[in-house]
């Protein structure tokens, strides 16, 4: 089920996964782990731009990671509090952080908090899998995919996992 532990490290990893391959994001994350051991806000903030660039962080993702680390360090975000919030409260709380958008929050809700009715618009793998499984001529856009996902409520997270499994199994 690709479960992940709630908290800073998982959110940072999801930021790395934005708009790149999972393999590329994983390589950068593993290089970071090799450098700092446990990935914490304090450990991340101790690294300079050069060290993060060597780990595979772009300038933009370095900025986003620093913003996230500061939010945890300063108490703006707390893992336990996030776990107790409703989905809309989590969306509001996390999207205040530069570099965290709807896709990132939804992946966090789905993977780390294991919420059952989450759908991550903008996920290309889901769109490609839906096109193949439904025999569509074109890859559905976000609006079409969200509309399609309504039929799977209240278990859209389950549908997303099935589509990801399908996508990965045919490649």
C-alpha positions, -999 to 999 in steps of 0.1 A, spaced: 0 0 0 31 23 -1 24 36 33 47 63 46 52 76 81 36 110 88 59 139 93 86 161 79 106 135 61 76 122 41 65 157 31 100 165 20 101 133 0 68 141 -17 82 176 -26 111 158 -43 86 137 -62 68 167 -77 72 167 -115 100 142 -117 103 104 -118 100 85 -86 134 70 -93 150 104 -95 133 117 -64 142 85 -45 179 89 -55 180 124 -42 162 114 -10 187 85 -4 217 108 -10 202 131 16 197 103 41 233 91 35 245 126 44 223 133 75 211 99 87 176 106 101 159 133 80 147 159 104 140 196 100 172 205 120 194 181 100 180 195 67 185 231 78 221 224 87 230 217 51 240 245 28 228 250 -8 259 232 -22 253 201 -1 217 200 -11 226 205 -48 250 176 -45 222 154 -31 201 163 -61 179 192 -48 172 219 -73 173 255 -62 135 255 -60 132 223 -41 159 235 -17 138 266 -10 107 245 -5 125 221 18 138 250 39 103 265 41 89 232 53 117 226 78 112 261 93 75 255 96 81 223 116 110 238 136 90 269 145 59 248 155 37 260 127 33 224 116 31 195 141 28 159 129 4 149 157 -19 179 151 -20 172 114 -31 136 120 -61 148 140 -72 174 115 -99 170 89 -88 168 53 -98 204 45 -80 216 76 -48 198 65 -51 212 30 -54 247 44 -25 242 69 -1 226 44 -8 248 14 3 279 34 39 265 30 56 276 -2 61 247 -25 32 226 -12 2 225 -34 -29 204 -39 -11 173 -53 15 172 -25 -12 175 2 -33 148 -14 -4 124 -17 4 130 20 -32 124 29 -33 92 9 1 78 17 10 90 52 -24 96 68 -41 68 48 -73 88 43 -98 67 22 -114 94 0 -85 113 -15 -78 119 -51 -46 136 -63 -54 157 -94 -25 163 -116 -10 129 -113 1 118 -147 4 81 -139 -32 81 -128 -43 98 -159 -23 74 -182 -37 44 -164 -72 57 -166 -68 63 -203 -55 27 -209 -81 10 -187 -110 29 -200 -99 27 -236 -99 65 -240 -84 81 -271 -66 108 -251 -52 112 -216 -79 127 -195 -72 162 -182 -75 170 -145 -111 181 -147 -121 149 -165 -101 127 -141 -116 143 -110 -151 139 -126 -143 102 -133 -131 97 -97 -165 109 -82 -179 74 -90 -153 59 -67 -163 79 -36 -159 73 -7 -129 51 -17 -110 72 -42 -77 64 -25 -83 28 -32 -90 35 -68 -59 56 -70 -38 28 -56 -53 3 -81 -46 27 -110 -10 32 -98 -5 -6 -95 -19 -10 -130 4 18 -144 35 2 -128 26 -33 -138 24 -26 -175 58 -8 -176 
